[in-house]
Amino acid sequence: MYWEQLLSLRRYGDKQKRLRTEQDPTRSGFEVDYDRIIFSAAFRNLQDKTQVIPFSKTDFVHTRLTHSLEVSVVGRSLGRMVGQRLLEKYPELNTTHGYTINDFGAIVAAASLAHDIGNPPFGHSGEQAIGDYFANGAGANYKNQLTQTQYQDLTHFEGNANGLKILMETRKGVPGGLRLSYATLGAFTKYPKASLPHKPSTHVADKKFGFFNAQQADYQAVATDLGLVKGDKLMRHPLAYLVEAADDICYTLIDFEDGINLGWISEDYALEYLIKLVKDTIDTNKYQQLTTKTDRLAYLRALSISTLIQEAAQLFMQHEQEIMDGTFKNSFTDRSQYKAQIKDIIDLSMRNIYQAQEVIEKELKGYQVIHRLLDVFVGAAVRSQADKASAFDKLALQCLPDTLSLPQDDTYKLLLNISCYVASLTDGKALEWYQKMA
């Protein structure tokens, strides 16, 4: 891999390369990526999508939107830190090609901003509910009409793959989706592989899959332009490691903070666990001057984030050659010197937040909602194409947006597009539809 290739400003439909030296100095193409994401309807919908606590009305609990904004801030800092060191190591990236420190920050910030854009309502249980519908529900009836990979896409529905579909899928009159730069699309794709063949490995990039069968050819073209193709394998874009680190840092600390604000984790525990994380960098005099637990928690959270950002940037440069060769197999949190402290925080969050009775009960409701919506919309579309639609089916189809493509001769794309539409709904909208259709 080569950095001048990995930082491609090319977009879908470009006939020639976009050069950094020819970009508007006040607003680069990478900053345009960020703007396009933040103004998109798919991003706005994240304001009513569950991060951890479904249907929470608590002011200080994060939604997917606030989480994504925070991840983008951490990602920007990581990108700039790494960018500064890379430009020192490869000065020609600036002197010859015109790239700046801020370009690295903008790419990672944009990819981080979009990292959850494809997630369904009701948190990770939403992904599982869509998959369960096709594995064990009425959707299993379509198995014989699909290839193995197509069926795997549906039974293991993946928010990351849906996110890439949103960012780059061509619709009538809208070529290339949001038309983001190839560099940002590469950094976004943490798992550059299809759902099949499923080849378990110890490489973090093989943990999940990153694109549906419907988008495989399009992403292959992006990966080729970026120089990410090695034999028959697609390598992970190096900046995807920073997007992953930004997400890991935020969900480790912010979910923990949500648990404290809900009263599910004692503040005394929180202070104890966070102090362990920052014991080597804490300013004890400053800490002792803070008179409230709220201020002490805010100080420790900020210091923890700063500590982990600094370490992630350092790890990237230490292992840059392995990353560029595609042989670096771990996330940065797995290589962190604070791995034990991070594990303690996640374990406490798992016991007190993710497995809380309130969360489990509301995730069960999410299963019911998603299964019902898929039953209604999939059934109506299939019966309509066979000229067997009932009056209810016709009404249901009128509720679908006119931007939704329902191919007449492609069962896979029909099922995938309806699944992705249901995944696009906010928690509140999905529940509203469910109550109307119950």
C-alpha positions as CSV (number, residue, x, y, z in Angstrom):
1,M,0.0,0.0,0.0
2,Y,1.1,3.6,-0.7
3,W,-0.1,6.7,1.1
4,E,-0.5,8.8,-2.0
5,Q,-2.9,6.1,-3.3
6,L,-4.7,5.5,0.0
7,L,-5.5,9.2,0.2
8,S,-7.5,9.2,-3.0
9,L,-9.9,12.1,-3.5
10,R,-11.7,10.3,-6.4
11,R,-15.5,10.0,-6.2
12,Y,-17.9,7.8,-8.0
13,G,-18.2,8.8,-11.7
14,D,-14.9,10.7,-11.8
15,K,-13.1,10.2,-15.1
16,Q,-9.7,11.3,-13.8
17,K,-7.9,11.7,-10.6
18,R,-8.6,14.6,-8.2
19,L,-5.4,16.1,-7.1
20,R,-5.0,17.5,-3.6
21,T,-2.9,20.4,-4.9
22,E,-5.9,21.5,-7.0
23,Q,-8.4,21.5,-4.1
24,D,-10.0,24.5,-2.5
25,P,-7.5,25.4,0.4
26,T,-10.4,26.5,2.6
27,R,-12.5,23.3,2.1
28,S,-10.9,20.1,0.9
29,G,-12.8,17.2,-0.6
30,F,-12.4,15.2,2.7
31,E,-14.2,18.0,4.6
32,V,-17.0,17.9,1.9
33,D,-17.3,14.2,2.9
34,Y,-18.0,15.2,6.5
35,D,-20.6,17.8,5.4
36,R,-22.4,15.4,3.1
37,I,-22.7,12.8,5.9
38,I,-23.9,15.2,8.6
39,F,-26.6,16.7,6.3
40,S,-27.9,13.3,5.2
41,A,-31.3,12.0,6.3
42,A,-29.7,8.7,7.3
43,F,-27.4,10.5,9.8
44,R,-30.2,12.6,11.2
45,N,-32.2,9.5,11.9
46,L,-29.5,8.5,14.4
47,Q,-30.9,11.0,16.9
48,D,-33.7,8.5,17.6
49,K,-31.7,5.3,17.5
50,T,-30.6,3.3,20.5
51,Q,-27.0,3.3,21.5
52,V,-27.4,1.2,24.6
53,I,-30.7,2.0,26.4
54,P,-33.7,1.6,24.1
55,F,-36.5,4.2,24.4
56,S,-34.6,6.0,27.1
57,K,-36.0,9.5,27.9
58,T,-33.0,10.3,30.2
59,D,-31.3,13.5,29.2
60,F,-27.8,12.3,29.5
61,V,-28.0,8.9,27.8
62,H,-26.4,8.7,24.4
63,T,-28.2,8.0,21.2
64,R,-26.4,6.8,18.1
65,L,-26.2,10.4,16.9
66,T,-24.4,11.8,20.0
67,H,-22.2,8.7,20.1
68,S,-21.3,9.2,16.4
69,L,-20.5,12.9,16.9
70,E,-18.2,12.1,19.8
71,V,-16.5,9.3,17.9
72,S,-15.9,11.7,15.0
73,V,-14.2,14.2,17.4
74,V,-11.9,11.5,18.8
75,G,-11.3,10.3,15.3
76,R,-10.3,13.8,14.1
77,S,-7.7,14.1,16.9
78,L,-6.3,10.6,16.1
79,G,-6.1,11.4,12.4
80,R,-4.3,14.7,13.0
81,M,-1.8,13.2,15.4
82,V,-1.0,10.3,13.0
83,G,-1.0,12.7,10.0
84,Q,1.6,14.9,11.6
85,R,3.9,12.0,12.2
86,L,3.3,10.5,8.7
87,L,4.1,13.8,7.1
88,E,7.3,14.0,9.1
89,K,8.2,10.5,7.9
90,Y,7.0,11.0,4.3
91,P,7.5,14.7,3.6
92,E,6.8,14.3,-0.1
93,L,3.1,13.7,0.8
94,N,3.0,17.4,1.6
95,T,5.7,18.9,-0.6
96,T,4.8,17.0,-3.8
97,H,1.1,15.9,-3.3
98,G,-0.2,18.7,-1.1
99,Y,-1.6,16.7,1.7
100,T,-1.9,18.3,5.2
101,I,-2.3,17.1,8.8
102,N,-5.9,18.2,8.6
103,D,-6.6,15.9,5.7
104,F,-5.9,12.8,7.8
105,G,-8.1,14.2,10.5
106,A,-10.9,15.0,8.1
107,I,-10.8,11.5,6.6
108,V,-10.9,9.7,10.0
109,A,-13.5,12.2,11.3
110,A,-15.9,11.6,8.3
111,A,-15.5,7.8,8.4
112,S,-16.1,7.9,12.2
113,L,-19.1,10.1,11.8
114,A,-20.7,7.6,9.5
115,H,-19.6,4.4,11.4
116,D,-23.1,3.7,12.8
117,I,-25.1,5.1,9.9
118,G,-26.4,1.7,8.8
119,N,-27.4,0.4,12.2
120,P,-31.0,-0.7,12.7
121,P,-33.3,0.6,15.5
122,F,-33.0,-1.0,18.9
123,G,-29.2,-1.3,19.0
124,H,-27.4,-4.5,18.1
125,S,-30.6,-6.5,18.8
126,G,-32.0,-4.9,15.7
127,E,-29.3,-6.5,13.5
128,Q,-30.0,-9.9,15.2
129,A,-33.8,-9.5,14.8
130,I,-33.5,-8.9,11.0
131,G,-31.2,-11.9,10.7
132,D,-33.5,-14.0,12.9
133,Y,-36.5,-13.2,10.7
134,F,-34.7,-14.8,7.7
135,A,-33.1,-17.6,9.6
136,N,-36.1,-18.7,11.7
137,G,-39.1,-16.6,10.8
138,A,-41.2,-16.3,7.6
139,G,-38.1,-15.0,5.7
140,A,-36.7,-18.5,5.8
141,N,-39.2,-19.4,3.1
142,Y,-37.1,-17.5,0.5
143,K,-33.9,-19.5,1.1
144,N,-34.3,-21.7,-2.0
145,Q,-34.6,-18.5,-4.2
146,L,-31.2,-17.1,-3.1
147,T,-27.6,-18.0,-3.4
148,Q,-25.7,-19.0,-0.3
149,T,-24.0,-15.6,0.0
150,Q,-27.3,-13.7,-0.6
151,Y,-29.0,-15.7,2.1
152,Q,-26.0,-15.2,4.5
153,D,-26.3,-11.4,3.9
154,L,-29.9,-11.6,5.2
155,T,-29.6,-14.1,8.1
156,H,-26.5,-12.3,9.4
157,F,-27.7,-8.8,8.6
158,E,-24.8,-6.4,9.3
159,G,-25.1,-2.7,10.1
160,N,-21.6,-2.1,8.7
161,A,-22.6,-3.5,5.4
162,N,-25.8,-1.5,5.4
163,G,-23.8,1.6,6.2
164,L,-21.6,1.1,3.1
165,K,-24.8,0.5,1.0
166,I,-26.2,3.9,2.2
167,L,-22.9,5.7,1.5
168,M,-22.3,4.4,-2.0
169,E,-25.4,2.8,-3.5
170,T,-26.6,4.3,-6.8
171,R,-30.3,5.1,-6.9
172,K,-32.3,6.6,-9.8
173,G,-30.9,10.2,-10.3
174,V,-28.5,9.7,-7.4
175,P,-25.3,8.0,-8.7
176,G,-22.9,6.8,-6.1
177,G,-25.0,7.5,-3.1
178,L,-23.4,10.4,-1.1
179,R,-20.5,10.4,-3.5
180,L,-17.8,10.3,-0.8
181,S,-14.1,10.2,-1.6
182,Y,-12.6,6.8,-2.0
183,A,-10.3,7.5,1.0
184,T,-13.2,8.0,3.3
185,L,-15.1,4.9,2.0
186,G,-11.9,2.9,2.6
187,A,-11.4,4.2,6.1
188,F,-15.1,3.5,6.8
189,T,-14.9,-0.1,5.8
190,K,-13.4,-1.8,8.9
191,Y,-14.3,-5.3,7.6
192,P,-13.4,-5.4,3.9
193,K,-15.0,-8.8,3.1
194,A,-18.3,-10.3,2.0
195,S,-20.5,-12.5,4.2
196,L,-19.2,-15.6,2.5
197,P,-16.9,-17.4,2.3
198,H,-16.8,-17.3,6.1
199,K,-13.1,-17.8,7.0
200,P,-12.6,-17.3,10.7
201,S,-9.2,-15.9,11.5
202,T,-7.4,-14.0,14.2
203,H,-7.2,-10.8,12.1
204,V,-9.5,-8.1,13.4
205,A,-10.6,-7.2,9.8
206,D,-12.3,-10.7,9.6
207,K,-14.4,-10.2,12.7
208,K,-17.5,-9.3,10.7
209,F,-18.3,-8.5,7.0
210,G,-18.4,-5.1,5.5
211,F,-20.5,-5.2,2.4
212,F,-23.5,-7.0,1.0
213,N,-23.2,-9.1,-2.2
214,A,-25.1,-6.3,-3.9
215,Q,-22.3,-3.8,-3.2
216,Q,-19.3,-6.2,-3.7
217,A,-18.4,-5.1,-7.2
218,D,-18.7,-1.4,-6.4
219,Y,-16.4,-1.7,-3.3
220,Q,-14.0,-3.9,-5.3
221,A,-13.5,-0.9,-7.6
222,V,-12.9,1.4,-4.7
223,A,-10.4,-1.0,-3.1
224,T,-8.6,-1.4,-6.4
225,D,-8.2,2.4,-6.8
226,L,-6.9,2.6,-3.3
227,G,-4.4,-0.2,-3.7
228,L,-6.1,-2.4,-1.2
229,V,-6.2,-5.6,-3.3
230,K,-3.6,-8.3,-2.5
231,G,-4.2,-11.4,-4.6
232,D,-7.7,-12.5,-3.9
233,K,-7.9,-10.6,-0.6
234,L,-9.0,-7.1,0.2
235,M,-6.8,-5.4,2.8
236,R,-8.1,-3.0,5.5
237,H,-7.4,0.7,4.8
238,P,-4.8,1.8,7.4
239,L,-7.0,4.7,8.6
240,A,-9.8,2.2,9.4
241,Y,-7.7,1.2,12.5
242,L,-8.1,4.8,13.8
243,V,-11.8,4.8,13.1
244,E,-12.0,1.5,15.1
245,A,-9.9,3.0,17.9
246,A,-12.1,6.1,18.1
247,D,-15.2,3.9,18.4
248,D,-13.6,1.6,21.0
249,I,-12.5,4.5,23.1
250,C,-15.9,6.2,23.1
251,Y,-18.1,3.2,23.7
252,T,-15.9,1.9,26.5
253,L,-16.0,5.2,28.4
254,I,-19.3,6.7,27.3
255,D,-21.5,3.6,27.9
256,F,-19.9,3.4,31.3
257,E,-20.8,7.1,31.9
258,D,-24.4,6.4,30.8
259,G,-24.6,3.6,33.3
260,I,-23.5,6.1,36.0
261,N,-26.0,8.7,35.0
262,L,-28.8,6.1,35.1
263,G,-27.8,5.1,38.6
264,W,-27.0,1.5,37.4
265,I,-23.3,1.9,38.3
266,S,-22.2,3.5,41.5
267,E,-20.2,6.7,41.1
268,D,-17.7,5.4,43.6
269,Y,-17.0,2.4,41.4
270,A,-16.7,4.7,38.4
271,L,-14.1,7.0,40.0
272,E,-12.2,4.0,41.2
273,Y,-12.1,2.3,37.8
274,L,-11.2,5.5,35.9
275,I,-8.5,6.4,38.3
276,K,-6.8,3.1,37.6
277,L,-6.9,3.9,33.9
278,V,-5.2,7.3,34.3
279,K,-3.0,6.7,37.3
280,D,0.1,7.5,35.3
281,T,-1.1,10.8,33.9
282,I,-3.5,12.2,36.5
283,D,-2.7,15.6,38.1
284,T,-3.5,14.8,41.7
285,N,-3.4,18.4,42.8
286,K,-6.0,19.4,40.2
287,Y,-8.1,16.3,41.0
288,Q,-8.2,17.0,44.7
289,Q,-9.4,20.6,44.0
290,L,-12.6,19.3,42.4
291,T,-15.3,19.3,45.0
292,T,-18.1,17.4,43.3
293,K,-18.3,13.9,42.0
294,T,-19.7,15.2,38.7
295,D,-16.6,17.4,38.1
296,R,-14.3,14.6,39.2
297,L,-16.0,12.2,36.8
298,A,-15.8,14.7,33.9
299,Y,-12.1,15.3,34.5
300,L,-11.3,11.5,34.7
301,R,-13.3,10.8,31.5
302,A,-11.6,13.6,29.6
303,L,-8.2,12.5,30.8
304,S,-9.0,8.8,30.0
305,I,-10.0,9.7,26.4
306,S,-6.8,11.9,26.0
307,T,-4.6,9.1,27.3
308,L,-6.1,6.5,25.0
309,I,-5.9,8.8,22.0
310,Q,-2.2,9.4,22.6
311,E,-1.6,5.7,23.0
312,A,-3.5,4.8,19.8
313,A,-1.5,7.3,17.7
314,Q,1.7,5.9,19.1
315,L,0.7,2.3,18.4
316,F,-0.2,3.2,14.8
317,M,3.3,4.6,14.2
318,Q,5.0,1.8,16.0
319,H,3.2,-0.7,13.7
320,E,2.8,1.3,10.6
321,Q,4.8,-1.0,8.4
322,E,2.7,-4.1,9.5
323,I,-0.5,-2.1,9.0
324,M,0.7,-1.1,5.5
325,D,1.6,-4.8,4.7
326,G,-1.8,-6.0,6.0
327,T,-0.2,-8.1,8.6
328,F,-1.2,-6.2,11.8
329,K,-4.0,-8.4,13.2
330,N,-5.2,-6.6,16.3
331,S,-7.3,-3.6,17.3
332,F,-5.3,-1.0,19.3
333,T,-7.3,-1.7,22.4
334,D,-6.1,-5.3,22.3
335,R,-2.5,-4.0,22.2
336,S,-3.1,-1.3,24.8
337,Q,-1.0,-1.2,27.9
338,Y,-4.4,-0.4,29.6
339,K,-6.0,-3.5,28.3
340,A,-6.7,-4.9,31.8
341,Q,-8.3,-1.6,33.0
342,I,-10.4,-1.4,29.8
343,K,-11.6,-5.0,30.4
344,D,-12.6,-4.1,34.0
345,I,-14.7,-1.2,32.7
346,I,-16.3,-3.2,30.0
347,D,-17.1,-6.2,32.3
348,L,-18.8,-3.8,34.8
349,S,-20.8,-2.2,32.0
350,M,-21.7,-5.7,30.7
351,R,-23.1,-6.8,34.1
352,N,-24.8,-3.5,35.0
353,I,-25.9,-2.1,31.7
354,Y,-26.0,-4.5,28.7
355,Q,-27.5,-7.3,30.8
356,A,-29.8,-5.0,32.8
357,Q,-33.4,-6.3,33.0
358,E,-34.8,-3.0,31.5
359,V,-32.4,-3.3,28.5
360,I,-33.3,-7.0,27.9
361,E,-37.1,-6.4,28.1
362,K,-36.9,-3.5,25.6
363,E,-34.7,-5.5,23.2
364,L,-37.4,-8.2,23.2
365,K,-39.8,-5.5,22.1
366,G,-37.4,-4.6,19.3
367,Y,-37.5,-8.2,18.1
368,Q,-41.3,-8.1,18.0
369,V,-41.4,-4.8,16.2
370,I,-38.9,-5.7,13.5
371,H,-40.3,-9.2,12.8
372,R,-43.8,-7.7,12.4
373,L,-42.7,-4.9,10.0
374,L,-40.7,-7.4,7.9
375,D,-43.7,-9.7,7.8
376,V,-46.0,-6.9,6.6
377,F,-43.7,-5.3,4.0
378,V,-42.0,-8.4,2.7
379,G,-45.2,-10.3,2.4
380,A,-47.0,-7.4,0.7
381,A,-44.2,-6.8,-1.8
382,V,-44.0,-10.5,-2.8
383,R,-47.7,-11.0,-3.1
384,S,-48.0,-7.8,-5.1
385,Q,-45.5,-9.0,-7.6
386,A,-47.5,-12.3,-7.9
387,D,-50.7,-10.3,-8.4
388,K,-52.1,-11.7,-5.1
389,A,-51.9,-8.5,-3.0
390,S,-54.7,-8.0,-0.5
391,A,-56.3,-4.6,0.2
392,F,-54.1,-4.5,3.4
393,D,-51.0,-5.3,1.3
394,K,-51.7,-2.5,-1.1
395,L,-52.1,0.0,1.8
396,A,-48.9,-1.3,3.4
397,L,-47.0,-0.7,0.1
398,Q,-48.3,2.8,-0.1
399,C,-46.5,3.5,3.2
400,L,-43.1,2.7,1.7
401,P,-41.1,5.7,0.4
402,D,-40.9,6.3,-3.3
403,T,-37.1,6.2,-3.1
404,L,-37.3,2.5,-2.1
405,S,-36.5,0.2,-5.1
406,L,-38.6,-3.0,-5.2
407,P,-37.1,-5.0,-8.2
408,Q,-39.6,-7.2,-10.0
409,D,-37.2,-9.8,-11.0
410,D,-34.6,-10.0,-8.2
411,T,-35.8,-11.6,-5.0
412,Y,-32.5,-10.9,-3.2
413,K,-32.5,-7.2,-3.8
414,L,-36.2,-7.0,-3.0
415,L,-35.6,-8.7,0.4
416,L,-32.4,-6.8,1.0
417,N,-33.9,-3.4,0.2
418,I,-36.9,-3.9,2.4
419,S,-34.6,-5.1,5.2
420,C,-32.5,-2.0,4.8
421,Y,-35.6,0.2,4.8
422,V,-36.7,-1.3,8.1
423,A,-33.1,-0.8,9.4
424,S,-33.3,2.9,8.4
425,L,-36.3,3.5,10.7
426,T,-35.8,5.3,14.0
427,D,-36.8,3.5,17.2
428,G,-39.8,5.7,17.5
429,K,-41.0,5.4,13.9
430,A,-40.6,1.6,14.0
431,L,-42.6,1.4,17.2
432,E,-45.3,3.7,15.7
433,W,-45.6,1.5,12.6
434,Y,-45.8,-1.6,14.7
435,Q,-48.6,-0.2,16.8
436,K,-50.6,0.7,13.7
437,M,-50.1,-2.7,12.2
438,A,-50.5,-4.9,15.3
